[in-house]
Amino acid sequence: MNDIDKHKKETQTESKNDLNNTTITQNNVSDDCQNQDKINSLKQKILEIKKHISEVKLREQAEIENINKNTKNKIKIIIDTQLENFFRNLIPIIDSLKNIRKDINKYNNIKDNNMIQGIPLILKSLLTVTEKFGLKINNKKGKLFDPKLHTTIPNENCKNINEYYVSEIIQDGYTFHEKIIRKAIVKLSKDKKT
C-alpha cells in the first residue's frame, strides 16, 4: 500500500471513529436528557408527596384540636349537670337554714345559745361557697316582675302583672350559670319602692 492509500485509509478510519464517537456522544446526551427528565419528574413527585404529608399533618392536628375542644365541652356539660343536680338538692337545705335564722330572730330566749348563733354563720359560708361554683340567688326587691325569674302569688288587684314590681320575696329563686333552677316566689306591688 502506498502512502496515499495508507493516508486515505487512515482518514476513513478516523472519520468512522469520529462518526462513532459523535453517535456515542449523541446517545450519551440523549441518555443524559432522559435521566434529567426522570430526575426532574422524581423531584416533582417528592415535592407533591411532601405537600400531601404536610396537608395530612395539618388535618390531623386540626382534628386533634377539635377532639380536645369537644372533650372539654362534654366534660364541662357533665360537671355543670352534676353541680346543677347537687344544687337542686341543696336548695331545700338552704331554705331550712334561712327559716331557722328567721325563727332565731323572732325568739329572744334562743338567741343567746352559742350553737344557735352559729347557724347564720354556717348559712353565710354555704352561700359563699355555692356562689363560687356559679349558684346565684334571685331575691332582689324593687325589680320589675319577670315571669322567667318570678312566680307570683295570685292577686286579684294585679291586672297586668308585667307592669308590677317585686315587693316581697316569699321564697328565693336560684340560677346556675344563667340557667334558672328555681323561680322566686314573690308578692307584687305597683310601686317600685315597696
C-alpha positions, 0 to 999 in steps of 0.5 A: 500500500502506498502512502496515499492509500495508507493516508486515505485509509487512515482518514476513513478510519478516523472519520468512522471513529469520529462518526462513532464517537459523535453517535456515542456522544449523541446517545450519551446526551440523549441518555443524559436528557432522559435521566434529567427528565426522570430526575426532574419528574422524581423531584416533582413527585417528592415535592407533591408527596411532601405537600400531601404529608404536610396537608395530612399533618395539618388535618390531623392536628386540626382534628386533634384540636377539635377532639380536645375542644369537644372533650372539654365541652362534654366534660364541662356539660357533665360537671355543670349537670352534676353541680346543677343536680347537687344544687337542686338538692341543696336548695331545700337545705338552704331554705331550712337554714334561712327559716331557722335564722328567721325563727332565731330572730323572732325568739329572744330566749334562743338567741343567746345559745352559742350553737344557735348563733352559729347557724347564720354563720354556717348559712353565710359560708354555704352561700359563699361557697355555692356562689363560687361554683356559679349558684346565684340567688334571685331575691332582689326587691324593687325589680320589675316582675319577670315571669322567667325569674318570678312566680307570683302569688295570685292577686286579684288587684294585679291586672297586668302583672308585667307592669308590677314590681317585686315587693316581697320575696316569699321564697328565693329563686336560684340560677346556675350559670344563667340557667334558672333552677328555681323561680322566686316566689314573690308578692307584687306591688305597683310601686317600685319602692315597696 
